[in-house]
Amino acid sequence: MIVVTGATGNVGRRLVETLAAAGEEVTAVSRRISAEDVPDGVRTMRTDLAQADGLKQVFDGADRVFLLTSGEFLAAGGDVAEVVAAAGEARIVLLSSQGVGSGRHAPAFEEAVKASSPEWTVLRPGGFASNAFQWAPAIQADRVVAAPFGDVALPVIDPADIADVAAAVLRESGHHGRTYVLTGPEPISPRRQAADLGDVLGEPVRFTELSEDEARAAMSAFMPPVVVEATLAILGSPTEDEQQVSPDVERLLGRPGRTFAEWAARNAAAFK
């Protein structure tokens, strides 16, 4: 049985659907989840991983776990080591971040999993294409995207590709002790993302560049300061590794990752 945490998010929802369609027994876990959120036959559990009391029940019977943690998990006092201990002998696939490898983010989550899990695989995605959802209100109202560092290109990844990789790693053998970097198939700048969104909407979307201070103020409304600074550093001064396309998605899936334009076309309704 496979336990999928973060089962209602951009990655987790598709992962649950993919695993269920493949005939796997799945338990979908989230703080807010109901039977309507998952395919028929998928067991749901509404729980907070930061609350240690119910962890044993969450992982009861699991032999594989997709583990997603977050800033909210840390803020609530969550301990990854406790979660891993509750998972027992289950193989763990951890959704981490490319920023760990580049030194932008702390490695505590990865270290805890590697130290405690009998078998582990780490997925380190770069920036998500779905971060563009933050532009939806402005695009709907004024057909405009406002973002910093308009011409700095990064290979953002479609969350659907992260889910597809996670499903493959969970269902296949041979991934123990591996760390995979997941990116899209090409670097793309915010300015070009705005143009791609305009193409799928059939009318131009104007790009306006925010200063770094303006972006910092906007991001501080929903991110902790340390995450804001790390994010601005990646967006404005990426390392060579952060700008490179990783071959891992194509190696694992046998196909290139989806482009931002493909993601935009699939999610056009959110911007109309």
ZATORZA-502020 format. One record per residue (C-alpha): residue number from 1; residue in three letters; x, y, z. Coordinates in nm, 2 decimals. Layout:
# ZATORZA-502020
{NUM 'ALA' {X Y Z}}
...
***
This chain:
# ZATORZA-502020
{1 'MET' {0.00 0.00 0.00}}
{2 'ILE' {0.12 0.35 -0.09}}
{3 'VAL' {0.06 0.65 0.14}}
{4 'VAL' {0.06 0.98 -0.04}}
{5 'THR' {0.10 1.29 0.18}}
{6 'GLY' {0.00 1.63 0.05}}
{7 'ALA' {-0.26 1.45 -0.16}}
{8 'THR' {-0.47 1.75 -0.25}}
{9 'GLY' {-0.18 1.96 -0.39}}
{10 'ASN' {-0.05 2.02 -0.74}}
{11 'VAL' {0.17 1.71 -0.73}}
{12 'GLY' {-0.01 1.49 -0.48}}
{13 'ARG' {-0.35 1.50 -0.65}}
{14 'ARG' {-0.22 1.38 -0.98}}
{15 'LEU' {0.01 1.12 -0.81}}
{16 'VAL' {-0.29 0.97 -0.63}}
{17 'GLU' {-0.49 0.95 -0.96}}
{18 'THR' {-0.19 0.80 -1.15}}
{19 'LEU' {-0.13 0.53 -0.88}}
{20 'ALA' {-0.50 0.44 -0.85}}
{21 'ALA' {-0.53 0.41 -1.23}}
{22 'ALA' {-0.23 0.17 -1.22}}
{23 'GLY' {-0.42 -0.05 -0.97}}
{24 'GLU' {-0.22 0.04 -0.66}}
{25 'GLU' {-0.37 0.04 -0.32}}
{26 'VAL' {-0.35 0.41 -0.21}}
{27 'THR' {-0.41 0.61 0.10}}
{28 'ALA' {-0.44 0.98 0.03}}
{29 'VAL' {-0.34 1.20 0.33}}
{30 'SER' {-0.40 1.58 0.37}}
{31 'ARG' {-0.52 1.82 0.64}}
{32 'ARG' {-0.83 1.88 0.43}}
{33 'ILE' {-0.95 1.59 0.22}}
{34 'SER' {-1.27 1.41 0.14}}
{35 'ALA' {-1.38 1.12 -0.08}}
{36 'GLU' {-1.47 1.37 -0.35}}
{37 'ASP' {-1.10 1.47 -0.39}}
{38 'VAL' {-0.98 1.12 -0.49}}
{39 'PRO' {-1.08 0.84 -0.74}}
{40 'ASP' {-1.31 0.56 -0.62}}
{41 'GLY' {-1.14 0.31 -0.41}}
{42 'VAL' {-0.88 0.54 -0.26}}
{43 'ARG' {-0.87 0.56 0.11}}
{44 'THR' {-0.85 0.91 0.26}}
{45 'MET' {-0.72 1.03 0.59}}
{46 'ARG' {-0.75 1.39 0.72}}
{47 'THR' {-0.46 1.46 0.94}}
{48 'ASP' {-0.17 1.70 1.02}}
{49 'LEU' {0.17 1.53 1.00}}
{50 'ALA' {0.30 1.78 1.25}}
{51 'GLN' {0.08 1.61 1.51}}
{52 'ALA' {0.26 1.31 1.63}}
{53 'ASP' {-0.03 1.14 1.80}}
{54 'GLY' {-0.20 1.01 1.48}}
{55 'LEU' {0.10 0.92 1.28}}
{56 'LYS' {0.10 0.55 1.34}}
{57 'GLN' {-0.25 0.52 1.21}}
{58 'VAL' {-0.16 0.72 0.89}}
{59 'PHE' {0.11 0.48 0.79}}
{60 'ASP' {-0.04 0.15 0.91}}
{61 'GLY' {0.01 -0.11 0.65}}
{62 'ALA' {0.22 0.11 0.42}}
{63 'ASP' {0.52 -0.03 0.23}}
{64 'ARG' {0.58 0.28 0.03}}
{65 'VAL' {0.54 0.65 0.12}}
{66 'PHE' {0.54 0.97 -0.08}}
{67 'LEU' {0.65 1.24 0.17}}
{68 'LEU' {0.58 1.60 0.12}}
{69 'THR' {0.66 1.85 0.39}}
{70 'SER' {0.63 2.23 0.39}}
{71 'GLY' {0.70 2.55 0.58}}
{72 'GLU' {0.36 2.51 0.75}}
{73 'PHE' {0.48 2.17 0.88}}
{74 'LEU' {0.79 2.33 1.03}}
{75 'ALA' {0.59 2.62 1.17}}
{76 'ALA' {0.36 2.38 1.35}}
{77 'GLY' {0.66 2.21 1.51}}
{78 'GLY' {0.67 1.91 1.28}}
{79 'ASP' {0.96 1.66 1.31}}
{80 'VAL' {1.05 1.47 1.00}}
{81 'ALA' {1.23 1.21 1.20}}
{82 'GLU' {0.90 1.13 1.39}}
{83 'VAL' {0.72 1.10 1.06}}
{84 'VAL' {0.98 0.86 0.92}}
{85 'ALA' {0.98 0.66 1.24}}
{86 'ALA' {0.60 0.62 1.22}}
{87 'ALA' {0.64 0.50 0.86}}
{88 'GLY' {0.84 0.20 1.00}}
{89 'GLU' {1.00 -0.01 0.73}}
{90 'ALA' {0.82 0.17 0.44}}
{91 'ARG' {1.03 0.29 0.15}}
{92 'ILE' {1.02 0.67 0.13}}
{93 'VAL' {1.02 0.90 -0.17}}
{94 'LEU' {1.08 1.25 -0.04}}
{95 'LEU' {0.98 1.56 -0.24}}
{96 'SER' {1.26 1.80 -0.16}}
{97 'SER' {1.39 2.10 -0.35}}
{98 'GLN' {1.67 2.18 -0.60}}
{99 'GLY' {1.76 2.45 -0.36}}
{100 'VAL' {1.90 2.19 -0.12}}
{101 'GLY' {2.16 2.08 -0.37}}
{102 'SER' {2.26 2.44 -0.45}}
{103 'GLY' {2.28 2.54 -0.08}}
{104 'ARG' {1.98 2.78 -0.09}}
{105 'HIS' {1.77 2.57 0.15}}
{106 'ALA' {1.85 2.38 0.46}}
{107 'PRO' {1.91 2.00 0.41}}
{108 'ALA' {1.74 1.90 0.74}}
{109 'PHE' {1.44 1.72 0.58}}
{110 'GLU' {1.67 1.51 0.35}}
{111 'GLU' {1.91 1.43 0.63}}
{112 'ALA' {1.64 1.31 0.86}}
{113 'VAL' {1.49 1.08 0.59}}
{114 'LYS' {1.83 0.94 0.49}}
{115 'ALA' {1.93 0.88 0.85}}
{116 'SER' {1.60 0.71 0.95}}
{117 'SER' {1.45 0.54 0.65}}
{118 'PRO' {1.55 0.18 0.55}}
{119 'GLU' {1.51 0.29 0.18}}
{120 'TRP' {1.48 0.64 0.04}}
{121 'THR' {1.48 0.83 -0.28}}
{122 'VAL' {1.50 1.21 -0.30}}
{123 'LEU' {1.33 1.42 -0.57}}
{124 'ARG' {1.46 1.78 -0.61}}
{125 'PRO' {1.24 1.98 -0.84}}
{126 'GLY' {1.32 2.33 -0.95}}
{127 'GLY' {1.06 2.60 -0.97}}
{128 'PHE' {0.71 2.49 -1.05}}
{129 'ALA' {0.53 2.61 -1.36}}
{130 'SER' {0.22 2.63 -1.14}}
{131 'ASN' {0.37 2.92 -0.96}}
{132 'ALA' {0.22 3.12 -1.24}}
{133 'PHE' {-0.12 3.07 -1.08}}
{134 'GLN' {-0.03 3.37 -0.86}}
{135 'TRP' {-0.06 3.59 -1.17}}
{136 'ALA' {-0.42 3.47 -1.25}}
{137 'PRO' {-0.61 3.76 -1.08}}
{138 'ALA' {-0.40 4.03 -1.26}}
{139 'ILE' {-0.43 3.84 -1.59}}
{140 'GLN' {-0.80 3.80 -1.56}}
{141 'ALA' {-0.85 4.17 -1.47}}
{142 'ASP' {-0.59 4.35 -1.68}}
{143 'ARG' {-0.41 4.10 -1.89}}
{144 'VAL' {-0.08 4.18 -1.71}}
{145 'VAL' {0.20 3.99 -1.54}}
{146 'ALA' {0.41 4.16 -1.28}}
{147 'ALA' {0.73 3.99 -1.17}}
{148 'PRO' {1.09 4.06 -1.09}}
{149 'PHE' {1.39 3.96 -1.31}}
{150 'GLY' {1.19 3.95 -1.63}}
{151 'ASP' {1.46 3.81 -1.85}}
{152 'VAL' {1.63 3.56 -1.62}}
{153 'ALA' {1.54 3.21 -1.75}}
{154 'LEU' {1.50 2.90 -1.54}}
{155 'PRO' {1.38 2.55 -1.65}}
{156 'VAL' {1.05 2.55 -1.45}}
{157 'ILE' {0.88 2.21 -1.42}}
{158 'ASP' {0.52 2.10 -1.47}}
{159 'PRO' {0.40 1.95 -1.14}}
{160 'ALA' {0.24 1.67 -1.35}}
{161 'ASP' {0.59 1.56 -1.45}}
{162 'ILE' {0.69 1.56 -1.08}}
{163 'ALA' {0.39 1.34 -1.01}}
{164 'ASP' {0.47 1.11 -1.30}}
{165 'VAL' {0.83 1.07 -1.18}}
{166 'ALA' {0.71 1.00 -0.82}}
{167 'ALA' {0.48 0.73 -0.95}}
{168 'ALA' {0.75 0.56 -1.15}}
{169 'VAL' {0.99 0.57 -0.85}}
{170 'LEU' {0.73 0.44 -0.61}}
{171 'ARG' {0.63 0.15 -0.84}}
{172 'GLU' {0.98 0.05 -0.97}}
{173 'SER' {1.28 -0.10 -0.80}}
{174 'GLY' {1.63 0.03 -0.83}}
{175 'HIS' {1.59 0.38 -0.69}}
{176 'HIS' {1.72 0.33 -0.34}}
{177 'GLY' {1.98 0.59 -0.24}}
{178 'ARG' {1.92 0.80 -0.55}}
{179 'THR' {1.87 1.18 -0.57}}
{180 'TYR' {1.70 1.31 -0.88}}
{181 'VAL' {1.70 1.67 -1.00}}
{182 'LEU' {1.38 1.75 -1.18}}
{183 'THR' {1.34 2.04 -1.43}}
{184 'GLY' {1.15 2.14 -1.73}}
{185 'PRO' {1.29 2.08 -2.08}}
{186 'GLU' {1.41 2.44 -2.14}}
{187 'PRO' {1.48 2.76 -1.94}}
{188 'ILE' {1.21 3.02 -1.97}}
{189 'SER' {1.19 3.38 -1.84}}
{190 'PRO' {0.89 3.54 -1.67}}
{191 'ARG' {0.86 3.77 -1.98}}
{192 'ARG' {0.83 3.47 -2.21}}
{193 'GLN' {0.59 3.29 -1.97}}
{194 'ALA' {0.36 3.60 -2.00}}
{195 'ALA' {0.38 3.57 -2.38}}
{196 'ASP' {0.30 3.20 -2.36}}
{197 'LEU' {0.00 3.27 -2.14}}
{198 'GLY' {-0.11 3.53 -2.39}}
{199 'ASP' {-0.09 3.28 -2.67}}
{200 'VAL' {-0.32 3.03 -2.50}}
{201 'LEU' {-0.57 3.31 -2.42}}
{202 'GLY' {-0.56 3.44 -2.77}}
{203 'GLU' {-0.47 3.80 -2.67}}
{204 'PRO' {-0.16 3.97 -2.55}}
{205 'VAL' {-0.06 3.96 -2.18}}
{206 'ARG' {0.16 4.25 -2.09}}
{207 'PHE' {0.47 4.21 -1.88}}
{208 'THR' {0.58 4.47 -1.62}}
{209 'GLU' {0.89 4.42 -1.42}}
{210 'LEU' {0.89 4.46 -1.04}}
{211 'SER' {1.20 4.58 -0.86}}
{212 'GLU' {1.36 4.34 -0.61}}
{213 'ASP' {1.22 4.54 -0.32}}
{214 'GLU' {0.87 4.54 -0.47}}
{215 'ALA' {0.89 4.16 -0.51}}
{216 'ARG' {1.02 4.12 -0.16}}
{217 'ALA' {0.72 4.31 -0.02}}
{218 'ALA' {0.47 4.11 -0.22}}
{219 'MET' {0.63 3.77 -0.13}}
{220 'SER' {0.66 3.86 0.24}}
{221 'ALA' {0.28 3.85 0.26}}
{222 'PHE' {0.28 3.47 0.23}}
{223 'MET' {0.64 3.35 0.28}}
{224 'PRO' {0.88 3.34 0.58}}
{225 'PRO' {1.17 3.59 0.54}}
{226 'VAL' {1.43 3.31 0.49}}
{227 'VAL' {1.23 3.16 0.21}}
{228 'VAL' {1.17 3.50 0.05}}
{229 'GLU' {1.54 3.57 0.03}}
{230 'ALA' {1.63 3.23 -0.10}}
{231 'THR' {1.36 3.26 -0.37}}
{232 'LEU' {1.48 3.60 -0.48}}
{233 'ALA' {1.83 3.48 -0.50}}
{234 'ILE' {1.73 3.19 -0.72}}
{235 'LEU' {1.51 3.41 -0.94}}
{236 'GLY' {1.76 3.69 -0.97}}
{237 'SER' {2.10 3.53 -0.95}}
{238 'PRO' {2.07 3.16 -1.03}}
{239 'THR' {2.37 2.94 -1.03}}
{240 'GLU' {2.48 2.76 -1.34}}
{241 'ASP' {2.33 2.44 -1.21}}
{242 'GLU' {2.00 2.61 -1.14}}
{243 'GLN' {1.98 2.73 -1.50}}
{244 'GLN' {2.06 2.39 -1.66}}
{245 'VAL' {1.81 2.14 -1.78}}
{246 'SER' {1.85 1.81 -1.59}}
{247 'PRO' {1.82 1.49 -1.79}}
{248 'ASP' {1.65 1.30 -1.50}}
{249 'VAL' {1.29 1.35 -1.61}}
{250 'GLU' {1.36 1.21 -1.95}}
{251 'ARG' {1.57 0.93 -1.81}}
{252 'LEU' {1.30 0.82 -1.57}}
{253 'LEU' {0.99 0.87 -1.80}}
{254 'GLY' {1.14 0.80 -2.14}}
{255 'ARG' {1.02 1.13 -2.27}}
{256 'PRO' {1.11 1.50 -2.23}}
{257 'GLY' {0.93 1.70 -1.96}}
{258 'ARG' {0.64 1.91 -2.06}}
{259 'THR' {0.70 2.27 -2.16}}
{260 'PHE' {0.56 2.58 -1.98}}
{261 'ALA' {0.34 2.64 -2.29}}
{262 'GLU' {0.19 2.29 -2.25}}
{263 'TRP' {0.12 2.36 -1.89}}
{264 'ALA' {-0.04 2.69 -1.98}}
{265 'ALA' {-0.26 2.53 -2.24}}
{266 'ARG' {-0.38 2.27 -1.99}}
{267 'ASN' {-0.46 2.54 -1.73}}
{268 'ALA' {-0.59 2.82 -1.96}}
{269 'ALA' {-0.92 2.83 -1.78}}
{270 'ALA' {-0.76 2.96 -1.46}}
{271 'PHE' {-0.65 3.28 -1.65}}
{272 'LYS' {-0.96 3.36 -1.86}}
***
